[in-house]
Amino acid sequence: MANADFYCMHSDLCKTLANAKRQQILGTLRDREMTVGELTEATGFTQSNVSQHLTILRGKGIVRARRQGKYAYYSITNPKIIQAFDLITEVMQESWQVESRAAGGDADPAE
């Protein structure tokens, strides 16, 4: 069984990921590395907001930056982050479908 320090680290990681904007940034980075400008365009967030969230994600070791010329390219450090993200999405979709059927609807949360 893991010790208390492990659970504190686990909780801290979950808190970091429990932010809708950070989740959207990670979802945008899932397939390729991107600059702050590209992330700003893709997410619709301000450049300063994207930079703030990337700083937090870098500080927790979730994303890394690679410098090339005057640009920093951000990418996810471990593909298991996306696997976990996808598993949580599947759980949410399944729950949504069960609740929708119980309410007499057939809405798809992905639409």
Buried (B, 14 or more C-beta within 10 A) or exposed (E): EEEEEEEEEEEEBEEBBEBEEBBBBBBBBBEEBBBBEBBBBBBEBEEEBBBBBBEBBBEBEBBBBEEEEEBBBBBBEEEEBBEBBEEEBEEEEEEBBEEBEEEEEEEEEEE
